[in-house]
Each structure stands twice: as C-alpha cells, then as structure tokens.
Amino acid sequence: MSNIAFCLTGSYCTFAAVFPVIEELAVLHSVRTIFSQNAYGTDTRFGKAADWLARAEKITGNVPWHSIPEVEPIGPQKLFDLLIIAPCTGNTLGKLAGGISDTAVTMAAKAHLRNECPLLLGVSTNDALSGSAENLGKLLGKRYIYFIPMRQDDALCKPRSLVADFSRTLAASESALRGEQIQPMLCA
C-alpha cells in the first residue's frame, strides 16, 4: 500500500471520469485529495464544488486540502510515495514547467519532487498541441515526472486538445512508482 496524493485542477469536464479513478486507487492505497483554488471553489455546469469536495472526502476519509500551508509539509515530512495531478490543465503544466508554485497543487508538486518521488500527470487541456506544447515538451524530459497515456479527445473540432485516458491511471501509477513511463504514452 502506497501513500498517494491526488490533485485536481480546473478541467471540470473531466471530474466525472477522474472520481472513479480516485475510488479505484483508494481501495488499494491511502489517498489524500488536494484541490486547486479554482477546483475547490468554483461551481460549473459539471457540478457544484461542495459536491465534489464531499465526494472526495467520502472516498478517501480525508478532508481535501486546498491551501499552500496545508501542502507545504509534503516535502519535509515525506508524506507521499506518489503525487498525481489529474486533470492537469494547461495552466498547471505551464506553472510546473516554469517552476511556479503559487497554488496548493503546484506547491504540493514542488514539495513532493524535492524528495525525488514520482509525479504523475493526467493532461487535460484544449491547447496541448499549441500554446501548452512547449510546456508539455519541457515536462516530458524531466526526471521523476510521468504521464498518464493521452490522446486527442476531438481531433476534428478541437485539433490541439489532449486528454488523459483516465482509465489507465492505476497502471500508470504502478509504472511511475517503479520509475517507468507507461507505454504507449500516446493513444489512438
């Protein structure tokens, strides 16, 4: 059993696909959720923030973290074996690539990486193959950073968009814990 932090950022349209993954992981591992400020407090057409928070707490048995002071001890206390960010928005990709840690999620990632432990990203952004491509490329080459396999989610209507295949998160987690990138990383 591993200790896993599961971070959610503001790609709200993927929450319905991500929460079953959190449930699956919580059966096998100890899981703590961390929400970005936007994910923590924004109601959308995909659901109310309070409902997502309550569901996360019910699944994990832990109140979700959402502030920098809550996540700062991750590094010094070596709290997690694996940190997952799914969905990982283009904004979060950019911050990670640029070393910016101004949110609970990016600070959690920074704190976790200082221990040379794996960080697993589940990309979900409409500009992965345009504005966020440079940041995606930078992160692909970084030590301890791994990716959930991803694909274009609507190549005709959103040709620059990528989304992780969240159903492969458990397998990608196991690979990342072994220090390996699951393959294939790009799916049809």
C-alpha positions in Angstrom: 0.0 0.0 0.0 1.3 3.4 -1.0 0.5 6.9 0.2 -0.9 8.8 -2.8 -1.8 12.5 -3.1 -4.4 13.0 -5.9 -4.6 16.6 -7.0 -7.4 18.1 -9.1 -7.2 21.3 -11.1 -9.9 23.1 -13.1 -10.7 20.9 -16.1 -14.1 20.4 -14.7 -15.4 18.5 -17.6 -13.2 15.6 -16.7 -14.2 15.3 -13.0 -16.8 12.7 -13.8 -14.1 10.5 -15.3 -11.5 11.2 -12.6 -13.5 10.4 -9.5 -14.0 6.7 -10.3 -10.1 6.6 -10.6 -9.8 8.1 -7.1 -12.2 5.4 -5.9 -10.2 2.7 -7.5 -6.9 4.0 -6.0 -8.5 4.3 -2.6 -9.3 0.6 -2.5 -5.6 -0.2 -2.9 -3.8 2.8 -1.3 -4.1 5.5 1.2 -5.3 8.6 -0.8 -5.4 12.3 0.1 -7.0 14.7 -2.3 -5.7 18.2 -3.0 -7.8 20.7 -4.9 -6.5 23.8 -6.7 -8.2 27.1 -5.5 -10.4 27.1 -8.6 -11.4 23.4 -8.4 -12.1 23.9 -4.6 -14.4 26.9 -5.0 -15.9 27.0 -8.5 -19.4 25.7 -9.3 -19.8 24.8 -13.0 -22.3 23.1 -15.3 -20.4 19.9 -14.5 -21.2 20.1 -10.8 -21.0 22.1 -7.6 -17.7 22.5 -5.9 -19.2 21.4 -2.5 -20.5 18.2 -4.0 -17.1 17.3 -5.5 -15.4 18.1 -2.2 -17.9 15.9 -0.2 -17.4 13.1 -2.7 -13.6 13.3 -2.3 -13.9 13.2 1.5 -16.3 10.3 1.4 -14.0 8.3 -0.9 -10.7 9.0 1.0 -11.9 9.6 4.5 -9.9 12.8 4.5 -11.0 16.4 4.2 -9.4 17.7 0.9 -6.5 20.1 1.2 -6.7 23.3 -0.8 -4.1 25.8 0.6 -0.4 26.2 0.4 0.1 25.9 4.2 -1.7 22.6 4.2 0.6 21.1 1.5 3.9 22.6 2.4 4.8 19.8 4.9 4.6 17.2 2.0 8.3 17.7 1.3 9.9 17.9 4.7 7.6 15.1 6.1 7.9 12.9 3.0 4.2 12.3 3.1 3.6 10.6 -0.2 5.1 7.9 -2.4 3.3 9.3 -5.5 1.6 12.5 -6.3 -0.9 12.6 -9.2 -2.3 15.7 -10.9 -5.4 14.7 -12.9 -6.8 16.6 -14.5 -3.7 18.7 -15.2 -4.7 21.8 -17.0 -2.5 23.8 -19.5 -2.2 26.5 -16.8 -0.8 23.9 -14.3 1.5 22.5 -17.0 2.9 26.0 -17.6 3.5 26.6 -13.9 5.2 23.2 -13.4 7.4 23.8 -16.4 8.3 27.2 -15.2 8.9 26.3 -11.6 6.0 28.4 -10.3 4.5 27.1 -7.1 1.7 29.6 -6.3 -1.2 27.2 -5.9 -1.8 24.3 -3.5 -1.3 21.9 -6.4 1.9 23.3 -7.7 3.3 23.7 -4.2 2.4 20.1 -3.5 4.2 19.0 -6.7 7.3 21.1 -5.8 7.4 19.8 -2.2 6.9 16.2 -3.4 9.6 16.4 -6.2 12.2 17.6 -3.7 12.1 14.0 -2.3 12.8 12.6 -5.8 9.5 10.8 -5.8 7.3 10.3 -8.9 4.8 12.9 -10.1 2.2 11.6 -12.5 0.3 14.0 -14.8 -3.1 13.4 -16.4 -3.2 16.1 -19.1 -6.5 17.8 -20.0 -6.2 21.0 -22.0 -7.5 22.3 -25.2 -4.2 23.8 -26.2 -1.8 20.9 -25.5 -0.7 20.9 -29.2 -0.4 24.7 -29.4 0.1 27.1 -26.6 0.9 24.4 -24.0 3.0 22.3 -26.3 6.3 23.9 -25.2 5.5 23.3 -21.5 4.4 19.7 -22.2 7.7 19.1 -24.0 9.7 20.5 -21.1 8.0 18.2 -18.6 8.4 15.2 -20.8 12.1 15.4 -20.3 12.1 15.9 -16.6 13.2 13.3 -14.1 10.5 11.9 -11.8 7.7 13.2 -14.0 5.5 10.7 -15.7 2.3 10.9 -17.8 -1.0 9.0 -17.9 -1.4 7.9 -21.5 -3.2 10.6 -23.5 -5.0 11.2 -26.8 -6.7 13.9 -28.8 -10.2 14.0 -27.5 -11.9 15.5 -30.5 -9.4 15.8 -33.4 -11.9 17.4 -35.8 -13.5 20.0 -33.6 -10.6 20.6 -31.1 -7.4 19.6 -33.1 -5.0 20.9 -30.5 -6.6 19.3 -27.4 -5.3 16.4 -25.5 -6.9 14.5 -22.6 -5.5 11.7 -20.5 -7.1 8.2 -20.7 -8.0 8.3 -17.0 -8.9 4.6 -17.1 -5.2 3.9 -17.4 -4.3 5.8 -14.2 -3.9 2.8 -12.0 -1.5 1.1 -14.4 0.4 4.4 -15.0 0.6 4.8 -11.2 2.2 1.4 -10.8 4.7 2.2 -13.6 5.6 5.6 -12.1 6.2 4.0 -8.7 8.7 1.7 -10.4 10.3 4.8 -12.1 9.0 3.9 -15.5 6.8 5.7 -18.1 3.9 3.5 -19.1 3.8 2.9 -22.8 2.3 3.7 -25.2 2.1 7.2 -23.9 0.1 8.5 -26.9 -3.1 6.5 -27.6 -5.2 6.4 -30.8 
